[in-house]
Amino acid sequence: GRTNNSVRLQKMMSSGIVLLFVGSGVAILVCSIDKDSVISFLRRRFLKVDSNADLSTGRLEMWQECLKIWSEQPLLGSGLGLKLRTPGATTKSLAIHNYAVQTLMQTGIIGFTGVAAVVILWLRRALKSLRIEPDPEMLWVRLGLISFMCTMLVAMMYGDVIFSTTVAFVIWFAIVFETYAHSRLLCGPSRSRQALQL
């Protein structure tokens, strides 16, 4: 029961710490291969040391413009598919690089609230059902997929991650698989149903 789950969670935390150290070691190894060129690339790309550009590479200005467009029609938004245009251009659209701002701009408060509610409820049910997952192998698979989904949600706040067909496919696979996994527990004993009640 509870002892088994706490042991599993401790093992997962230990594995996460080990992965963090391994990742740090790989990063140090990569940086030591050609230290000067790697560090100068990182300084130019992320810190913008050699230029006067802002750290957001123009994203903050785009997000401000999106919020101005949203403020014109805050309840329903400006409509799906509306994109920012480059100054003076009529054909080239800019990627907004923030799905929360984009959803708010295009669907307004009503659409944004609906999307946020679905995401939060899905994550809540998935995390609650992890506590009663009887199969240890399935627990690891589900934990990996949920972690991937959380990582993608964070990445969607600064990048255009689902532009890649492969990433979009993996995201949809994770959603379908995890929905199946925690729905499978709902069909189990009444104890499982009670544990999952919101």
C-alpha positions as CSV (number, residue, x, y, z in Angstrom):
1,G,0.0,0.0,0.0
2,R,1.3,3.4,1.1
3,T,4.8,2.0,2.1
4,N,5.2,0.5,-1.4
5,N,4.2,3.8,-3.1
6,S,6.5,5.8,-0.9
7,V,9.4,3.5,-1.7
8,R,8.6,3.8,-5.4
9,L,8.5,7.6,-5.1
10,Q,11.9,7.6,-3.3
11,K,13.4,5.5,-6.0
12,M,12.0,7.9,-8.7
13,M,13.5,10.9,-6.8
14,S,16.9,9.1,-6.6
15,S,16.8,8.3,-10.3
16,G,16.0,12.0,-11.0
17,I,19.0,13.1,-9.0
18,V,21.2,10.6,-10.8
19,L,19.9,11.8,-14.2
20,L,20.6,15.4,-13.2
21,F,24.2,14.6,-12.3
22,V,24.7,12.5,-15.5
23,G,23.2,15.4,-17.5
24,S,25.6,17.9,-15.8
25,G,28.5,15.6,-16.5
26,V,27.6,15.4,-20.2
27,A,27.2,19.2,-20.3
28,I,30.7,19.6,-18.8
29,L,32.2,17.1,-21.2
30,V,30.6,18.9,-24.2
31,C,31.9,22.2,-23.0
32,S,35.4,20.8,-22.4
33,I,35.7,19.5,-26.0
34,D,36.3,23.0,-27.4
35,K,35.8,25.2,-24.5
36,D,36.4,28.6,-26.1
37,S,34.1,28.1,-29.1
38,V,31.2,26.5,-27.1
39,I,31.3,29.3,-24.4
40,S,31.5,32.1,-27.0
41,F,28.6,30.5,-28.9
42,L,26.5,30.4,-25.7
43,R,27.4,33.9,-24.7
44,R,26.5,35.2,-28.2
45,R,23.3,33.1,-28.5
46,F,21.8,33.4,-25.0
47,L,23.4,36.3,-23.3
48,K,23.7,38.5,-26.4
49,V,27.1,39.7,-25.2
50,D,28.3,40.8,-28.6
51,S,25.1,42.7,-29.6
52,N,22.6,45.2,-28.3
53,A,19.6,42.9,-28.8
54,D,17.3,42.0,-25.9
55,L,17.6,38.6,-24.3
56,S,14.1,37.6,-25.5
57,T,15.1,38.0,-29.2
58,G,12.0,40.2,-29.8
59,R,9.5,37.9,-28.1
60,L,8.6,40.5,-25.4
61,E,7.6,43.0,-28.1
62,M,5.5,40.4,-29.9
63,W,3.8,39.4,-26.7
64,Q,3.0,43.1,-25.9
65,E,1.5,43.5,-29.4
66,C,-0.6,40.4,-28.9
67,L,-1.9,41.7,-25.6
68,K,-2.8,45.0,-27.3
69,I,-4.7,43.0,-29.9
70,W,-6.4,41.0,-27.2
71,S,-7.4,44.1,-25.3
72,E,-9.5,45.2,-28.3
73,Q,-11.8,42.1,-27.9
74,P,-10.9,40.6,-24.5
75,L,-13.9,38.3,-24.1
76,L,-13.9,36.4,-27.4
77,G,-10.5,37.3,-28.8
78,S,-9.5,38.2,-32.3
79,G,-10.3,34.8,-33.9
80,L,-8.3,31.6,-34.6
81,G,-5.5,31.9,-37.0
82,L,-4.7,35.5,-36.5
83,K,-1.0,36.1,-36.5
84,L,1.3,39.1,-36.1
85,R,2.7,40.5,-39.3
86,T,6.2,41.9,-39.7
87,P,6.2,45.7,-39.8
88,G,5.2,46.9,-43.3
89,A,4.7,43.4,-44.6
90,T,1.5,41.9,-45.8
91,T,2.4,38.2,-46.3
92,K,5.0,37.1,-43.8
93,S,3.5,36.1,-40.4
94,L,5.5,36.0,-37.2
95,A,5.4,33.0,-34.8
96,I,4.3,34.3,-31.4
97,H,6.4,31.7,-29.4
98,N,4.0,31.6,-26.4
99,Y,0.9,29.5,-26.7
100,A,-0.7,31.0,-23.6
101,V,-0.5,34.6,-25.0
102,Q,-1.5,33.2,-28.5
103,T,-4.6,31.4,-27.1
104,L,-5.6,34.5,-25.1
105,M,-5.2,36.7,-28.1
106,Q,-7.1,34.4,-30.5
107,T,-9.8,33.0,-28.2
108,G,-10.1,35.6,-25.5
109,I,-10.8,35.0,-21.8
110,I,-13.5,32.4,-22.6
111,G,-11.3,30.2,-24.8
112,F,-8.2,30.7,-22.6
113,T,-10.2,29.7,-19.5
114,G,-11.6,26.6,-21.3
115,V,-8.1,25.4,-22.5
116,A,-6.5,26.1,-19.1
117,A,-9.3,24.2,-17.3
118,V,-8.9,21.2,-19.5
119,V,-5.1,21.1,-19.1
120,I,-5.3,21.5,-15.3
121,L,-8.0,18.9,-14.9
122,W,-6.2,16.4,-17.1
123,L,-2.9,16.9,-15.2
124,R,-4.7,16.7,-11.9
125,R,-6.4,13.4,-12.7
126,A,-3.2,12.0,-14.2
127,L,-1.2,12.8,-11.1
128,K,-3.9,11.6,-8.7
129,S,-4.1,8.3,-10.5
130,L,-0.3,7.8,-10.2
131,R,-0.7,7.3,-6.5
132,I,-2.9,4.2,-7.0
133,E,-1.0,2.7,-10.1
134,P,-0.5,-1.0,-9.2
135,D,2.0,-1.8,-12.0
136,P,5.5,-0.5,-11.3
137,E,6.6,-0.6,-14.9
138,M,3.5,1.3,-16.0
139,L,4.2,3.8,-13.2
140,W,7.6,4.6,-14.8
141,V,6.2,4.9,-18.3
142,R,3.4,7.2,-17.1
143,L,5.7,9.3,-15.0
144,G,8.0,9.8,-18.0
145,L,5.1,10.8,-20.2
146,I,3.6,13.2,-17.7
147,S,7.1,14.7,-17.1
148,F,7.4,15.1,-20.9
149,M,4.0,16.8,-21.1
150,C,5.0,19.2,-18.3
151,T,8.2,20.0,-20.0
152,M,6.4,20.7,-23.3
153,L,3.9,23.0,-21.4
154,V,6.8,25.0,-20.1
155,A,8.6,25.1,-23.5
156,M,5.4,26.3,-25.1
157,M,5.7,29.5,-23.0
158,Y,8.8,30.5,-24.9
159,G,9.0,28.5,-28.1
160,D,7.1,27.0,-31.0
161,V,7.6,23.4,-30.0
162,I,4.7,21.8,-31.8
163,F,5.8,23.3,-35.1
164,S,7.8,20.0,-35.5
165,T,5.6,17.2,-36.7
166,T,7.6,14.6,-34.6
167,V,7.2,16.6,-31.4
168,A,3.5,17.1,-32.1
169,F,3.0,13.4,-32.7
170,V,4.8,12.5,-29.4
171,I,2.7,15.0,-27.5
172,W,-0.6,13.6,-28.9
173,F,0.7,10.0,-28.2
174,A,1.5,11.0,-24.6
175,I,-1.9,12.6,-24.1
176,V,-3.8,9.5,-25.6
177,F,-1.6,7.0,-23.7
178,E,-1.9,8.7,-20.3
179,T,-5.6,9.3,-20.8
180,Y,-6.0,5.6,-21.4
181,A,-3.8,4.7,-18.5
182,H,-5.7,6.7,-15.9
183,S,-9.1,5.8,-17.4
184,R,-8.1,2.1,-17.1
185,L,-7.9,2.7,-13.3
186,L,-11.4,4.2,-13.3
187,C,-12.8,0.9,-14.4
188,G,-11.1,-0.9,-11.5
189,P,-12.4,-1.4,-8.0
190,S,-14.5,1.2,-6.3
191,R,-11.4,2.1,-4.1
192,S,-9.7,3.4,-7.3
193,R,-12.8,5.5,-8.3
194,Q,-13.0,7.0,-4.8
195,A,-9.3,7.9,-4.9
196,L,-9.7,9.7,-8.2
197,Q,-12.7,11.8,-7.3
198,L,-12.1,15.5,-7.7
